[in-house]
Amino acid sequence: MEARAIAKTVRMSPIKLKPVTDLVRGKDLGEALTILKFTPGKGAELVEKVVKSAMANAENNHNMNVDDLYVAEVYAHQGPTMKRWRAGSQGRASIILKRTSHIGVTLRERSAEKEEQ
């Protein structure tokens, strides 16, 4: 049994989000939320929001015990890129790439995984 949450087209590049996702992968839910709470930066806030959404999905939609949950999968993939331009030198145009991300979190129960083995 697993619960998922996905935030699409988040206005931050995946290069900035991936170090934050690596911090919480495989951790218990309480520990992951504590790490995200005390990690500085906007990326930690965005990932924390998606983790809390997955926790609410697990509790309300799947009747899972929140105390047994852990972060099984977390990713930040490239989303659509907005292309803008700014005036460059000698009458040229310089391109500006505003990158976006898709953040996904999957939570599983530890006790259910032990019973399957």
N, C-alpha and C positions, 0 to 999 in steps of 0.2 A: 504494500500500500504506500502510495506517495502523494504528496501535494505539491503543486507547482504554482508559480507566479512569474509573469513576464512583463517587463516594462519596455515598450517599443519606442523608438525614435527619441531616446533620451539625449538631450543636447550637451553631450560630453564625449570626447573621443575615447575609443576602447583602449588606447595606449595608456591613458590615465586611469582607467577603471580596472584593468587587469591586475595590477599589484594589490589592489584592495580585495578583489575576488579571491586571490591566492591566499590571503590572510585567513579567510573563514572556511575554505573548502575542507570538509571532513570534520569540522568541529561540532560540538553539541550546540543546540540552539541558544541556550542562555549564554554560553561562552562567546558565540559568534556575535550576538547582539551587544555584549559588553565590549568586545574588540572594536566593533563598528562605532559604538557610541564614543569611544575615546580616541579614535583615529581621526586626525585632522583632515580637513578637505571636503570639498563638495562630493567627491566620488563615494566616500564612506556614507554620507547621508542618503545618496541615491540607492546604494546597495542595501542599506538598512531598511529603507522604505519597501523594497521588493521582498526582503526576508520577512518583514512583518506581515506583508500581504500574503505570502505563502503560509505563514503560521496561522493567520486567520482562516485561510482556505482549509488547512488541515483540521483545525478545530471545529469549524462550522459546517463544512461540506462533507468531510470524511470521518468525523467523530474520532479523530486521533488524539492520543494523550500528548499534550504539549511537552511534558517533562521527559518523554522518551525520544523526542525528535532530534535529528542532526542534519546538518547541511550535506546532502549527498552529492549534489551537483550545483555549481554556480558558474556562470559564464558571462562574458561581455563581448558580443560580436559586433562587427561593423554594420551600421544601419545606412540609410541613404545619406548622401553627402550633398549639402546645399552649396552651390557654386555662385560666388559673388566676385565682383571685380573692384579694383581701386585704381585710380590714375597712377601710372608709373612714370618713369623718367623718359624724356624725349618723346612725349605724346603716346607712349605705349600704355597698355592695360596690364595690370598685375592681377593674377587670379588669387582669390582667397577661398580656401576650402573649409567649410564649416561642417565638421564631421559629427555624426550621431551614432548612437549605440543601441543595441537591444540587450537588456540585462535579464537573465533568466535564473531562477532558483528552484531547486527541487529538494524537498524535505522528505526524509523517511524515518520510520520508527526503528530504533535499535532492537527492541524486544521482538518485533515481527521478523527481523532479519535473522536473529538467533534461532527462532522456532523453525524457520525454513531449512536450516542446515541440519 
